[in-house]
Every structure is written in C-alpha cells, then in structure tokens.
Amino acid sequence: MLESLMGEGPFRSGIKKFMQKYKFGSVTTPDLWATLNEDADFDVPKVMDTWTLQMGYPVVSMEKFYNHAGDEKIRLSQTRFLIDPDATDTTTSPYNYEWYIKFDFLSQNGTSGSVWMDRGEAVFDWPGDGSVWIKGNVGHTGIYRVNYDVHTWTALADQLSNNHSVFTAGNRAGLLNDAFNLARANYLDYSLALDLSKYLSSETDYVPWRTVSTSFSELDTLLYHRPVYGLWRSYVRAQVEEIYADLGFEDKGGHIEKYLRGTILSLACDSGNNDCLDKALEFFDKFTNPATADDIPSDFRNLVYKYGISEGGKADWELMLERYLNEQQANERSRLMYGLAQTKEIWLISRYLDYCWNETVVKSQDFFTVLNYLADNPVANPIVWDWVRTNWQNIIDKFGLNNRLFGRLIPGITDTFTTELQLQEMHTLFEMYPDAGAGASGRQQALERVQSNINWLKRYEDEITSWLEANV
C-alpha cells in the first residue's frame, strides 16, 4: 500500500536509503517512516500510524449528490469494517478508528484522479465526462473496501455484463470481493452482489474466479440445508458451464491455467455438472486399477478421490483404505485420508471414526485431521458431532486439554451449523465440560460464528431466494 501511495521510484529509493543508513544498527518503525518521509510528498508518519497503530481497516462509502448549485458531487465517508453486522465493538483506538486514505478513482470514460480523506469525509466533483460510474480503489492497492451507492453498483454490474474487459482482472476481482463481503456485513443487498456475479459466465481469468469461489463456497455452506439450495447449485452450474467446457478435465497449460482449472472443476463438480462428475469417476476408475493408479494428475486427485468415494461403495472405500495404509508419500497419504472422509455411507463414516482410536490405521498426529475432514462432509458432520460429544472425555484423556489441535476441534466441526438446536447443543457440551483449556477462545469463536450463521439466514435467506427464483 505504501509503495502505491509514494510511487514505485520514491518508495524504492527510500528503502535503499533506510537499509544503507541502518545496515549495522537496530531500528524502530519511526526510523523507517522518517527515512521514507524524505522521498514522499505527504506526511508518512502521520498517515501510516493510522494503519499500524489501530486494528482492522475501513470501508469507504461513496454517495453521489447534487449541491445547491446543481453540480454533481461525490461524498466519501469512512467507518471501520466489521464482517459481523451484529458484533459489538468494545475495543478502542488512539485514532478513533479513522484513517488517512488516498482514495483513487477511474471513471467510465477514462477520467482518473485521487483525493485524500483526512481521517474523515471528503467531497469532490463527479467527473464531467458523461460517465455513469466511477471505480474506486483502482488496482485495489489500498487496504479498504468501497461501498458505492445503489445507482453506481447497478451501473458497475451492467458494465461487467456488457464488457467486463473495461476493468482489469484485478479490479474485477476487487469488485466481487467487496460486494460479497459488504453484503455479508449488511452494508449492501445480496441482490446487488449477485447481480455483479452474473457476468461470470463470460469470465476467463483466474483471479476473479478464485476470489468469487470463496464467496460461493460460503453461500453454498449456509444454504446447503435450505429449500433454495437446488436453485443455488443451478445458478453456479450455469455460471461455470462455458469456462468448464473450454478448460476441460485434462492436465495441460501453464501454472495459472492449472490453478484456474482446479477452481473451475471444483465449482463445476460441486454444483452438479454431469460431465465434470462423469470425468471424475472415469479418473477414479484408473485409481482402482493398479496399472493406471499413478496416471491421475496430482492436481486432480483430491477432486477425483472425493467424488469417487462419495459415489462409490464399500469396495472402493476399502481399496482406498488399503492404499492409504501402504502409502509412504506424505502428500498422497493426506489426499487418501481426505478421500476416505467423503463417503456418504453412514456405517463407513462410523468405521472411520472408530479407526481414529487405532494408531495402526490413523496415527495420533492425524487424529484431528481426520475428524476435520469428516466434518467437512455434510453427510458425516452430524455423525462426527455426536461422536465427539460422546467421546469428549476420552479425547481429553488421550490428548490433554492444552493440546492446540484439540482447542481448534470445535470451530472446525461447528463452522457450518445454522440452527438454534445446534447452538444449544454446543452450550450444553460446554456446560458439561466447563474447563476448555486451549479451546477457550475457540469455543467463544465457534459460538459467535454459529450465532452469526443463524442471524445470516434470518436476514438474507428470503432475499437470496427471491433473487434466485427470478434469475435461474
């Protein structure tokens, strides 16, 4: 961020001076700021202290308005960004959670500029070039989110749908990232964030897809047990259909193309793309044949193992178990461990859980990894939750209360919980075993997360359902 504020030349010159000046001495942060200040056209210590001496980062809200003379203006305001709209911020800051922000922008018709927000609001002229939108935080080098007014969000969504190449891949990813996180935080209607995502059927770059896949995964988790889940899967499937067809289920291309393919294959198979699922099972057939088991590209293995086991039965699961027990390579052993956790057969899930006590099958250091892999399987999650509560004291006896992995167990299992009953079950467990050890903060975080999930469904499910019914 500081490099973008100063410019590449002055920033690098300042860093070289700093390293030369203090090469044989000890330094403090003010020493760095003072040296960089010699090459900057703004007060580096004053600006950077607001970023390094207080927690979090801001969201800048942009509002278009007309002054008394009828001139188009833009008003910028800032507040600390909190992802949970129901959170109570009890922390304090020497700067009252206000930042010095250099807000840079680019208009639809090419006008660019910047304005400083001096720990408060700023007002500047709407570009007089006939533009219907401006994009803030160009390049997303600033550590802040931008929330536009409804008119501008709609114009940006229209621009993406009509010609998304007007924006760089980084700026497209930034728009998607801001929109879905602002929606989660209740700054923005989900309908606007989803409108923004409609252009994805034409997107071919990795960065936007990687960014939106995180938001889609979160929505997938929260909607999984809801009536609208089928519509949600249909929407995602439609968005990835074209790029999936272009990339194919084959191992080729440079590393960026391979990263993109991995993201798209996960989205396609998870959303029920039949061709993707068929190809995954074809690769799994190779796994079942010792002569071709090594022919599966490493980039595909997690996906192939997941769907091969989830769609297979006892024979497939036991074959993978045998391979797991004999595998010496750590990465492949981890992939097989993950694959075993993807079964939909309840009795195989129970069998895998029982193996957690048998160190000849599941090593002690892999105990919590297996539980978390199983917890990520929607079919297995409630079984794991029951098993963990039943065996709580046994787990304590085996690992001790201060085991850090034990401390992270509850958040890993309950992260997808969305009901009051599940929340009450958590409270009951914690009341039965009040000594949390290393899991004290994990328990609190888990309770807050589940309550947030419950509140999210109450607040957004109807809106998302209405949008999907109108657009799928």
Residue, then its C-alpha position, 0 to 999 in steps of 0.5 A: m500500500l505504501e509503495s502505491l501511495m509514494g510511487e514505485g521510484p520514491f518508495r524504492s529509493g527510500i528503502k535503499k536509503f533506510m537499509q544503507k543508513y541502518k545496515f549495522g544498527s537496530v531500528t524502530t518503525p519511526d526510523l523507517w517512516a522518517t527515512l521514507n518521509e524524505d522521498a514522499d510528498f505527504d506526511v508518512p508518519k502521520v498517515m501510516d500510524t493510522w494503519t499500524l497503530q489501530m486494528g482492522y481497516p475501513v470501508v469507504s462509502m461513496e454517495k453521489f449528490y447534487n449541491h445547491a448549485g446543481d453540480e454533481k458531487i461525490r461524498l466519501s465517508q469512512t467507518r471501520f469494517l466489521i464482517d459481523p453486522d451484529a458484533t459489538d465493538t468494545t475495543t478502542s483506538p488512539y485514532n478513533y478508528e479513522w484513517y488517512i486514505k488516498f482514495d483513487f478513482l477511474s471513471q467510465n470514460g477514462t477520467s482518473g484522479s485521487v483525493w485524500m480523506d483526512r481521517g474523515e469525509a471528503v467531497f469532490d466533483w463527479p467527473g464531467d465526462g458523461s460517465v455513469w460510474i466511477k471505480g474506486n480503489v483502482g488496482h485495489t492497492g489500498i487496504y479498504r473496501v468501497n461501498y458505492d451507492v445503489h445507482t453506481w453498483t447497478a451501473l458497475a454490474d451492467q458494465l461487467s455484463n456488457n464488457h467486463s474487459v473495461f476493468t482489469a482482472g484485478n479490479r474485477a476481482g476487487l469488485l466481487n470481493d467487496a460486494f460479497n463481503l459488504a453484503r455479508a456485513n449488511y452494508l449492501d443487498y445480496s441482490l446487488a452482489l449477485d447481480l455483479s456475479k452474473y457476468l461470470s459466465s463470460e469470465t476467463d481469468y483466474v483471479p476473479w474466479r478464485t476470489v468469487s469461489t470463496s464467496f460461493s463456497e460460503l453461500d453454498t455452506l449456509l444454504y446447503h440445508r435450505p429449500v433454495y439450495g437446488l436453485w443455488r447449485s443451478y445458478v453456479r452450474a450455469q455460471v461455470e458451464e462455458i469456462y468448464a467446457d473450454l478448460g476441460f478435465e485434462d492436465k495441460g497449460g501453464h501454472i495459472e491455467k492449472y490453478l484456474r482449472g482446479t477452481i473451475l472443476s471444483l465449482a463445476c463438480d460441486s454444483g452438479n455438472n454431469d460431465c465434470l462428475d462423469k470425468a471424475l469417476e472415469f479418473f477414479d476408475k484408473f485409481t482402482n486399477p493398479a496399472t493406471a493408479d499413478d496416471i491421475p494428475s496430482d492436481f486432480r486427485n483430491l477432486v477425483y478421490k472425493y467424488g469417487i468415494s462419495e459415489g462409490g461403495k464399500a469396495d472402493w472405500e476399502l481399496m482406498l483404505e488399503r492404499y492409504l495404509n501402504e502409502q509412504q508419500a506424505n502428500e498422497r497419504s493426506r489426499l487418501m485420508y481426505g478421500l476416505a472422509q467423503t463417503k456418504e455411507i453412514w456405517l463407513i463414516s462410523r468405521y472411520l471414526d472408530y479407526c481414529w482410536n487405532e494408531t495402526v490405521v490413523k496415527s495420533q498426529d492425524f487424529f484431528t485431521v481426520l475428524n476435520y475432514l469428516a466434518d467437512n462432509p455434510v453427510a458425516n458432520p452430524i455423525v462426527w458431532d455426536w461422536v465427539r460429544t460422546n467421546w469428549q472425555n476420552i479425547i481429553d484423556k488421550f490428548g490433554l486439554n492444552n493440546r492446540l489441535f484439540g482447542r481448534l476441534i470445535p470451530g472446525i466441526t461447528d463452522t457450518f451449523t445454522t440452527e438454534l438446536q445446534l447452538q444449544e447443543m454446543h452450550t450444553l457440551f460446554e456446560m458439561y465440560p466447563d474447563a476448555g483449556a486451549g479451546a477457550s477462545g475457540r469455543q467463544q469463536a465457534l459460538e459467535r460464528v454459529q450465532s452469526n450463521i443463524n442471524w445470516l439466514k434470518r436476514y438474507e435467506d428470503e432475499i437470496t431466494s427471491w433473487l434466485e427464483a427470478n434469475v435461474 
